């Protein structure tokens, strides 16, 4: 087929096709740009709403936590009081148990005349005054105290025999011993049930 169009018309047709193609590309580009802008706008709105909801949730949670702050302070104070009470109870010396433990160490023929117990008594030299039926009972008492973990540094301070008259007739030997009562042993002392009873 022979193209009889003049060269100028040919150029015009070619330019027209190129312009049409460029116009289509421009329309497509504008459509893509509009879609991109719309997507960005939707994403921005979604993120803004999500941020607002998150901030609202955080604010509500902070208000709830503030409401529990008083309870948390009370719990902390209660724990501190419990720890203090535990420390006090761990160091508490029950004097009746200590006295019962001492009475369990007394051999037959010995009665306690005088034993002072207080917080200063433990760990220091103190006097234990007893009445004994015989000298051998007094020696047995000393040996019994020496073998006990409750006492240390046990030695006689004085031994005297009184005339057998009146209430002291059954226990004529007066004995005073110097002893040191171990506080740690006193803390762990537990008297057996019924100890110290006749």
Secondary structure, DSSP 8 states (H G I E B T S, - for coil): ----S-HHHHHHHHHHHHHHHHHHHHHHHHHHHHHHHHHHHHHHHHHHHHHHHHHHHHHHHHHHHHHHHHHHHHHHHHHHHHHHHHHHHHH---HHHHHHHHHHH--TTEEEEEE--STTTBTSEEEEEEEESSHHHHHHHHHHHHHSTTEEEEEEEEEEE--S-GGGGS--EEEEEEEEE-HHHHHT----TTTT--
